[in-house]
Amino acid sequence: EWEYACRAGATTPFHFGARLSTALANFDGNYTYNGSAKGEYREKTLPVGSFPPNAFGLYDMHDNVLEWCQDAWHDNYEGAPQDGAAWEAEATGSRVLRGGSWGYGPWGCRAAYRDNYPPDYRLNYIGFRVCRGSPIEPPAAGLPRR
């Protein structure tokens, strides 16, 4: 689910294309990716919405802070649920983090990148995203609301 939301229909490493710059995301710009130039290293989080959103209207999917995910860490996707549900069967005791951060180089910003830490681990470039399911469709005319 996280990667689907991040890509927003894109098939490139980033929802905005194959190249990354610090004009598009907040990461450690001392490193390059795919021929991109070095950029700024801000060494802190930036306000949400400092860069354009993806096609789903989501901000900061590739940068700012790594995001805790519900999935338990597994070394690969063998045995993963095929329906997009969270993969909570414990394998290592760690949880998945996605999304890149100001403390990571550009490789960590790719939509497919995953990292892991024990769930009690804390760093100033790890956070979470508050999300919810899609709103329920209103009932048809004449049916009671619940």
MDTraj code that builds the backbone (N, CA, C; nanometers):
import mdtraj as md
import numpy as np

residues = "GLU TRP GLU TYR ALA CYS ARG ALA GLY ALA THR THR PRO PHE HIS PHE GLY ALA ARG LEU SER THR ALA LEU ALA ASN PHE ASP GLY ASN TYR THR TYR ASN GLY SER ALA LYS GLY GLU TYR ARG GLU LYS THR LEU PRO VAL GLY SER PHE PRO PRO ASN ALA PHE GLY LEU TYR ASP MET HIS ASP ASN VAL LEU GLU TRP CYS GLN ASP ALA TRP HIS ASP ASN TYR GLU GLY ALA PRO GLN ASP GLY ALA ALA TRP GLU ALA GLU ALA THR GLY SER ARG VAL LEU ARG GLY GLY SER TRP GLY TYR GLY PRO TRP GLY CYS ARG ALA ALA TYR ARG ASP ASN TYR PRO PRO ASP TYR ARG LEU ASN TYR ILE GLY PHE ARG VAL CYS ARG GLY SER PRO ILE GLU PRO PRO ALA ALA GLY LEU PRO ARG ARG".split()
xyz = np.array([
    [0.0819, -0.1199, 0.0000],
    [0.0000, 0.0000, 0.0000],
    [0.0855, 0.1252, 0.0000],
    [0.1935, 0.1266, 0.0797],
    [0.2752, 0.2475, 0.0868],
    [0.3352, 0.2802, -0.0501],
    [0.3933, 0.1810, -0.1142],
    [0.4574, 0.2059, -0.2439],
    [0.3555, 0.2482, -0.3488],
    [0.2383, 0.1888, -0.3470],
    [0.1311, 0.2283, -0.4387],
    [0.0957, 0.3754, -0.4173],
    [0.0809, 0.4150, -0.2926],
    [0.0477, 0.5546, -0.2612],
    [0.1607, 0.6485, -0.3016],
    [0.2839, 0.6066, -0.2822],
    [0.3993, 0.6892, -0.3182],
    [0.4086, 0.7083, -0.4689],
    [0.3996, 0.6004, -0.5433],
    [0.4146, 0.6080, -0.6888],
    [0.2998, 0.6834, -0.7552],
    [0.1808, 0.6714, -0.7033],
    [0.0630, 0.7398, -0.7587],
    [0.0508, 0.7155, -0.9092],
    [0.0730, 0.5922, -0.9513],
    [0.0601, 0.5560, -1.0917],
    [0.1894, 0.5626, -1.1710],
    [0.2940, 0.6208, -1.1166],
    [0.4221, 0.6313, -1.1875],
    [0.4954, 0.4972, -1.1859],
    [0.5773, 0.4734, -1.2853],
    [0.6582, 0.3517, -1.2910],
    [0.8070, 0.3830, -1.2760],
    [0.8398, 0.5075, -1.2520],
    [0.9778, 0.5527, -1.2343],
    [1.0172, 0.5438, -1.0869],
    [1.1458, 0.5574, -1.0544],
    [1.1879, 0.5473, -0.9145],
    [1.1226, 0.6505, -0.8217],
    [1.0822, 0.7637, -0.8775],
    [1.0192, 0.8713, -0.8001],
    [0.8898, 0.9103, -0.8714],
    [0.7919, 0.9573, -0.7999],
    [0.6647, 0.9894, -0.8657],
    [0.6795, 1.1003, -0.9686],
    [0.7888, 1.1752, -0.9635],
    [0.8116, 1.2851, -1.0576],
    [0.9122, 1.2487, -1.1667],
    [0.9577, 1.1243, -1.1739],
    [1.0492, 1.0829, -1.2800],
    [1.1636, 0.9967, -1.2314],
    [1.2693, 0.9891, -1.3129],
    [1.3828, 0.9021, -1.2827],
    [1.4974, 0.9749, -1.2143],
    [1.4948, 1.1061, -1.2129],
    [1.6040, 1.1838, -1.1534],
    [1.5531, 1.2562, -1.0298],
    [1.6461, 1.2791, -0.9384],
    [1.6127, 1.3404, -0.8100],
    [1.7051, 1.4580, -0.7853],
    [1.6506, 1.5643, -0.7291],
    [1.7328, 1.6784, -0.6883],
    [1.6768, 1.7343, -0.5582],
    [1.7567, 1.8135, -0.4898],
    [1.7093, 1.8734, -0.3648],
    [1.6089, 1.9850, -0.3906],
    [1.5819, 2.0153, -0.5160],
    [1.4723, 2.1068, -0.5494],
    [1.3387, 2.0324, -0.5479],
    [1.3437, 1.8977, -0.5453],
    [1.2227, 1.8154, -0.5480],
    [1.1964, 1.7401, -0.4189],
    [1.2984, 1.7265, -0.3333],
    [1.2833, 1.6473, -0.2108],
    [1.3909, 1.6866, -0.1098],
    [1.3628, 1.6603, 0.0177],
    [1.4549, 1.6915, 0.1271],
    [1.5322, 1.5657, 0.1663],
    [1.6555, 1.5539, 0.1167],
    [1.7430, 1.4412, 0.1477],
    [1.8856, 1.4944, 0.1564],
    [1.9803, 1.4077, 0.1882],
    [2.1200, 1.4496, 0.1969],
    [2.1752, 1.4710, 0.0565],
    [2.1803, 1.5952, 0.0138],
    [2.2223, 1.6306, -0.1206],
    [2.3712, 1.6209, -0.1461],
    [2.4491, 1.5732, -0.0485],
    [2.5920, 1.5519, -0.0716],
    [2.6173, 1.4341, -0.1647],
    [2.5127, 1.3572, -0.1940],
    [2.5244, 1.2393, -0.2785],
    [2.4418, 1.2587, -0.4050],
    [2.4802, 1.1905, -0.5121],
    [2.4088, 1.2016, -0.6391],
    [2.3325, 1.0731, -0.6682],
    [2.2391, 1.0809, -0.7623],
    [2.1611, 0.9646, -0.8040],
    [2.1322, 0.9757, -0.9532],
    [2.1634, 0.8728, -1.0281],
    [2.1273, 0.8625, -1.1691],
    [2.1699, 0.9848, -1.2509],
    [2.2892, 1.0332, -1.2266],
    [2.3412, 1.1456, -1.3033],
    [2.2977, 1.2826, -1.2561],
    [2.2194, 1.2881, -1.1500],
    [2.1773, 1.4179, -1.0965],
    [2.2948, 1.4855, -1.0270],
    [2.2917, 1.6160, -1.0218],
    [2.3974, 1.6924, -0.9547],
    [2.3815, 1.6844, -0.8030],
    [2.4915, 1.7091, -0.7321],
    [2.4819, 1.7224, -0.5867],
    [2.3938, 1.8425, -0.5558],
    [2.3370, 1.8424, -0.4355],
    [2.2485, 1.9520, -0.3976],
    [2.2700, 1.9931, -0.2536],
    [2.1709, 2.0551, -0.1990],
    [2.1765, 2.1089, -0.0631],
    [2.1536, 1.9983, 0.0405],
    [2.2241, 2.0065, 0.1518],
    [2.1984, 1.9181, 0.2659],
    [2.1459, 2.0070, 0.3775],
    [2.0158, 2.0012, 0.4026],
    [1.9506, 2.0922, 0.4970],
    [1.9657, 2.0490, 0.6423],
    [1.9904, 1.9201, 0.6665],
    [2.0150, 1.8652, 0.7999],
    [1.8980, 1.8801, 0.8963],
    [1.7762, 1.8875, 0.8446],
    [1.6564, 1.8985, 0.9292],
    [1.5319, 1.8710, 0.8453],
    [1.4210, 1.8500, 0.9137],
    [1.2944, 1.8365, 0.8433],
    [1.2509, 1.9734, 0.7928],
    [1.1679, 1.9709, 0.6912],
    [1.1088, 2.0929, 0.6368],
    [0.9584, 2.0872, 0.6585],
    [0.8897, 2.2004, 0.6524],
    [0.7441, 2.1978, 0.6671],
    [0.6796, 2.1093, 0.5600],
    [0.5763, 2.0366, 0.5983],
    [0.5027, 1.9536, 0.5034],
    [0.4540, 2.0426, 0.3894],
    [0.4657, 1.9927, 0.2685],
    [0.4214, 2.0687, 0.1524],
    [0.5275, 2.1609, 0.0957],
    [0.6522, 2.1451, 0.1366],
    [0.7603, 2.2280, 0.0818],
    [0.7880, 2.1947, -0.0650],
    [0.7433, 2.0783, -0.1100],
    [0.7621, 2.0350, -0.2480],
    [0.6266, 1.9930, -0.3038],
    [0.6107, 1.9899, -0.4362],
    [0.4809, 1.9538, -0.4951],
    [0.4365, 1.8126, -0.4557],
    [0.3048, 1.7897, -0.4457],
    [0.2529, 1.6564, -0.4125],
    [0.2592, 1.5633, -0.5334],
    [0.2350, 1.4349, -0.5083],
    [0.2257, 1.3399, -0.6191],
    [0.0854, 1.3470, -0.6804],
    [0.0577, 1.2611, -0.7778],
    [-0.0706, 1.2642, -0.8485],
    [-0.1892, 1.2316, -0.7577],
    [-0.1657, 1.1693, -0.6430],
    [-0.2725, 1.1423, -0.5465],
    [-0.2893, 1.2563, -0.4469],
    [-0.2087, 1.3600, -0.4586],
    [-0.2166, 1.4733, -0.3669],
    [-0.1402, 1.4527, -0.2370],
    [-0.0521, 1.3528, -0.2315],
    [0.0248, 1.3238, -0.1104],
    [0.1593, 1.3953, -0.1145],
    [0.1939, 1.4586, -0.0052],
    [0.3188, 1.5333, 0.0048],
    [0.4283, 1.4504, 0.0724],
    [0.5522, 1.4806, 0.0370],
    [0.6711, 1.4295, 0.1070],
    [0.6796, 1.2770, 0.1128],
    [0.6386, 1.2119, 0.0076],
    [0.6472, 1.0659, 0.0057],
    [0.7904, 1.0172, -0.0145],
    [0.8764, 1.0990, -0.0740],
    [1.0140, 1.0578, -0.1018],
    [1.1149, 1.1197, -0.0066],
    [1.0722, 1.1910, 0.0940],
    [1.1705, 1.2700, 0.1677],
    [1.1219, 1.3098, 0.3063],
    [1.1981, 1.3930, 0.3691],
    [1.1736, 1.4553, 0.4989],
    [1.2023, 1.3594, 0.6136],
    [1.1148, 1.2619, 0.6401],
    [1.1428, 1.1610, 0.7427],
    [1.1004, 1.0236, 0.6918],
    [1.1745, 0.9201, 0.7331],
    [1.1319, 0.7835, 0.7071],
    [1.0003, 0.7606, 0.7794],
    [0.9135, 0.6790, 0.7216],
    [0.7821, 0.6543, 0.7809],
    [0.7705, 0.5091, 0.8265],
    [0.7292, 0.4916, 0.9527],
    [0.7013, 0.3570, 1.0024],
    [0.5856, 0.2997, 0.9225],
    [0.5946, 0.1723, 0.8876],
    [0.4858, 0.1018, 0.8207],
    [0.4379, -0.0116, 0.9104],
    [0.3203, -0.0600, 0.8826],
    [0.2616, -0.1665, 0.9639],
    [0.3326, -0.3000, 0.9425],
    [0.3951, -0.3185, 0.8280],
    [0.4585, -0.4464, 0.7949],
    [0.5754, -0.4807, 0.8857],
    [0.5849, -0.6081, 0.9204],
    [0.7060, -0.6599, 0.9840],
    [0.8122, -0.6731, 0.8748],
    [0.9395, -0.6629, 0.9131],
    [1.0476, -0.6730, 0.8143],
    [1.0700, -0.8171, 0.7724],
    [1.0807, -0.8373, 0.6417],
    [1.1199, -0.9646, 0.5819],
    [1.2275, -0.9319, 0.4793],
    [1.3223, -1.0212, 0.4611],
    [1.4328, -0.9950, 0.3689],
    [1.3895, -0.9842, 0.2231],
    [1.2782, -1.0471, 0.1889],
    [1.2282, -1.0411, 0.0515],
    [1.0761, -1.0528, 0.0563],
    [1.0141, -1.0597, -0.0591],
    [0.8678, -1.0621, -0.0653],
    [0.8097, -1.2025, -0.0785],
    [0.8908, -1.3057, -0.0633],
    [0.8405, -1.4428, -0.0705],
    [0.7421, -1.4668, 0.0429],
    [0.6205, -1.5050, 0.0085],
    [0.5175, -1.5306, 0.1078],
    [0.4380, -1.4080, 0.1488],
    [0.4631, -1.2948, 0.0853],
    [0.3904, -1.1713, 0.1188],
    [0.2449, -1.1813, 0.0749],
    [0.1535, -1.1157, 0.1464],
    [0.0138, -1.1138, 0.1030],
    [0.0033, -1.0546, -0.0379],
    [-0.0811, -1.1116, -0.1194],
    [-0.0973, -1.0655, -0.2574],
    [-0.2076, -0.9614, -0.2722],
    [-0.2795, -0.9343, -0.1641],
    [-0.3922, -0.8409, -0.1719],
    [-0.3588, -0.7011, -0.1210],
    [-0.2317, -0.6740, -0.0927],
    [-0.1932, -0.5422, -0.0430],
    [-0.2078, -0.5265, 0.1072],
    [-0.2549, -0.6307, 0.1753],
    [-0.2711, -0.6240, 0.3211],
    [-0.1342, -0.6169, 0.3886],
    [-0.1322, -0.5650, 0.5100],
    [-0.0071, -0.5577, 0.5865],
    [0.0465, -0.6984, 0.6107],
    [0.1768, -0.7123, 0.6072],
    [0.2433, -0.8406, 0.6301],
    [0.2964, -0.8395, 0.7721],
    [0.2131, -0.8854, 0.8634],
    [0.2459, -0.8740, 1.0045],
    [0.3095, -0.9986, 1.0644],
    [0.3174, -1.1075, 0.9891],
    [0.3828, -1.2278, 1.0404],
    [0.5278, -1.1928, 1.0726],
    [0.5661, -1.2088, 1.1982],
    [0.7008, -1.1700, 1.2411],
    [0.8069, -1.2546, 1.1714],
    [0.9151, -1.1896, 1.1355],
    [1.0281, -1.2602, 1.0767],
    [1.1563, -1.2252, 1.1518],
    [1.1750, -1.0986, 1.1848],
    [1.3010, -1.0544, 1.2455],
    [1.2818, -0.9710, 1.3712],
    [1.1592, -0.9307, 1.4015],
    [1.1357, -0.8413, 1.5149],
    [1.1437, -0.6948, 1.4777],
    [1.1821, -0.6646, 1.3545],
    [1.1901, -0.5255, 1.3093],
    [1.0680, -0.4898, 1.2259],
    [1.0470, -0.3609, 1.2073],
    [0.9374, -0.3092, 1.1253],
    [0.9944, -0.2357, 1.0044],
    [0.9138, -0.2263, 0.9007],
    [0.9539, -0.1601, 0.7767],
    [0.9412, -0.0090, 0.7904],
    [1.0398, 0.0603, 0.7338],
    [1.0359, 0.2060, 0.7187],
    [1.0462, 0.2366, 0.5702],
    [0.9711, 0.3366, 0.5244],
    [0.9719, 0.3748, 0.3830],
    [0.9807, 0.5263, 0.3720],
    [1.0230, 0.5739, 0.2553],
    [1.0058, 0.7145, 0.2226],
    [1.1273, 0.8037, 0.2198],
    [1.2456, 0.7572, 0.2531],
    [1.3606, 0.8465, 0.2526],
    [1.3530, 0.9491, 0.3641],
    [1.4603, 1.0253, 0.3819],
    [1.4609, 1.1274, 0.4866],
    [1.5723, 1.2270, 0.4618],
    [1.5714, 1.3335, 0.5384],
    [1.6768, 1.4344, 0.5272],
    [1.8124, 1.3776, 0.5684],
    [1.8133, 1.2692, 0.6443],
    [1.9375, 1.2082, 0.6899],
    [1.9889, 1.0974, 0.5997],
    [1.9175, 1.0664, 0.4926],
    [1.9561, 0.9602, 0.3998],
    [1.9978, 1.0206, 0.2660],
    [2.0779, 0.9455, 0.1934],
    [2.1129, 0.9852, 0.0579],
    [1.9971, 0.9594, -0.0369],
    [2.0131, 0.9932, -0.1635],
    [1.9039, 0.9829, -0.2602],
    [1.8536, 0.8411, -0.2845],
    [1.9398, 0.7396, -0.2703],
    [1.8967, 0.6008, -0.2909],
    [1.7815, 0.5648, -0.1975],
    [1.7785, 0.6213, -0.0772],
    [1.6728, 0.5924, 0.0189],
    [1.5411, 0.6597, -0.0129],
    [1.5399, 0.7473, -0.1104],
    [1.4178, 0.8192, -0.1482],
    [1.3368, 0.7461, -0.2543],
    [1.3942, 0.6439, -0.3179],
    [1.3225, 0.5706, -0.4227],
    [1.1936, 0.5092, -0.3675],
    [1.0910, 0.5032, -0.4499],
    [0.9627, 0.4465, -0.4079],
    [0.9766, 0.3019, -0.3612],
    [1.0683, 0.2264, -0.4187],
    [1.0848, 0.0849, -0.3843],
    [1.1749, 0.0615, -0.2635],
    [1.2423, 0.1647, -0.2139],
    [1.3379, 0.1467, -0.1047],
    [1.2669, 0.1106, 0.0260],
    [1.3255, 0.0140, 0.0981],
    [1.2754, -0.0245, 0.2302],
    [1.3923, -0.0298, 0.3264],
    [1.3673, 0.0072, 0.4505],
    [1.4664, -0.0074, 0.5565],
    [1.3953, -0.0716, 0.6742],
    [1.4684, -0.1026, 0.7801],
    [1.4042, -0.1640, 0.8962],
    [1.4789, -0.1288, 1.0234],
    [1.4023, -0.1183, 1.1293],
    [1.4546, -0.0972, 1.2644],
    [1.3608, -0.1667, 1.3619],
    [1.4093, -0.1984, 1.4817],
    [1.3184, -0.2489, 1.5852],
    [1.2126, -0.1421, 1.6140],
    [1.0920, -0.1811, 1.6511],
    [0.9836, -0.0838, 1.6680],
    [1.0050, 0.0180, 1.7800],
    [1.0988, -0.0063, 1.8700],
    [1.1243, 0.0912, 1.9767],
    [1.2414, 0.1838, 1.9435],
    [1.2933, 0.1757, 1.8232],
    [1.4079, 0.2566, 1.7806],
    [1.3626, 0.3994, 1.7516],
    [1.4423, 0.4963, 1.7907],
    [1.4073, 0.6371, 1.7692],
    [1.5241, 0.7125, 1.7079],
    [1.4961, 0.7908, 1.6058],
    [1.5920, 0.8817, 1.5436],
    [1.5167, 1.0080, 1.5031],
    [1.5872, 1.1187, 1.4895],
    [1.5182, 1.2432, 1.4548],
    [1.4818, 1.2516, 1.3068],
    [1.5114, 1.1499, 1.2298],
    [1.4643, 1.1487, 1.0913],
    [1.3709, 1.0303, 1.0646],
    [1.3066, 0.9802, 1.1702],
    [1.2037, 0.8772, 1.1585],
    [1.0737, 0.9342, 1.2131],
    [0.9656, 0.9138, 1.1408],
    [0.8348, 0.9622, 1.1839],
    [0.7257, 0.8679, 1.1362],
    [0.6079, 0.9202, 1.1204],
    [0.4966, 0.8399, 1.0720],
    [0.4006, 0.9305, 0.9974],
    [0.3138, 0.8701, 0.9199],
    [0.2126, 0.9426, 0.8434],
    [0.0766, 0.9002, 0.8956],
    [-0.0025, 0.9945, 0.9336],
    [-0.1389, 0.9654, 0.9761],
    [-0.2211, 0.9449, 0.8495],
    [-0.2907, 0.8331, 0.8413],
    [-0.3717, 0.8064, 0.7227],
    [-0.5005, 0.7371, 0.7644],
    [-0.5911, 0.7327, 0.6719],
    [-0.7187, 0.6661, 0.6973],
    [-0.7671, 0.6049, 0.5676],
    [-0.8643, 0.5188, 0.5774],
    [-0.9226, 0.4591, 0.4584],
    [-1.0067, 0.5599, 0.3824],
    [-1.0489, 0.5218, 0.2651],
    [-1.1349, 0.6087, 0.1853],
    [-1.2673, 0.6296, 0.2561],
    [-1.3278, 0.7477, 0.2386],
    [-1.4584, 0.7702, 0.3006],
    [-1.5614, 0.6711, 0.2467],
    [-1.6515, 0.6323, 0.3307],
    [-1.7584, 0.5409, 0.2907],
    [-1.8584, 0.6192, 0.2072],
    [-1.9052, 0.5565, 0.1006],
    [-2.0047, 0.6212, 0.0154],
    [-2.1319, 0.6472, 0.0963],
    [-2.1964, 0.7623, 0.0734],
    [-2.3217, 0.7888, 0.1457],
    [-2.4277, 0.6867, 0.1049],
    [-2.5191, 0.6558, 0.1935],
    [-2.6234, 0.5583, 0.1604],
    [-2.7143, 0.6120, 0.0506],
    [-2.7730, 0.5208, -0.0229],
    [-2.8675, 0.5599, -0.1278],
    [-2.9851, 0.6334, -0.0644],
    [-3.0506, 0.7156, -0.1427],
    [-3.1649, 0.7935, -0.0928],
    [-3.2665, 0.7010, -0.0272],
    [-3.3153, 0.7408, 0.0876],
    [-3.4171, 0.6653, 0.1575],
    [-3.3628, 0.5623, 0.2551],
    [-3.2332, 0.5317, 0.2488],
    [-3.1756, 0.4363, 0.3429],
    [-3.1215, 0.5113, 0.4642],
    [-3.1339, 0.4536, 0.5821],
    [-3.0848, 0.5224, 0.7020],
    [-2.9320, 0.5280, 0.7053],
    [-2.8790, 0.6339, 0.7647],
    [-2.7340, 0.6461, 0.7862],
    [-2.6965, 0.5653, 0.9090],
    [-2.5770, 0.5166, 0.9134],
    [-2.5289, 0.4441, 1.0314],
    [-2.4309, 0.5271, 1.1058],
])
top = md.Topology()
chain = top.add_chain()
for i, resn in enumerate(residues, 1):
    res = top.add_residue(resn, chain, resSeq=i)
    for name in ("N", "CA", "C"):
        top.add_atom(name, md.element.get_by_symbol(name[0]), res)
traj = md.Trajectory(xyz[None], top)
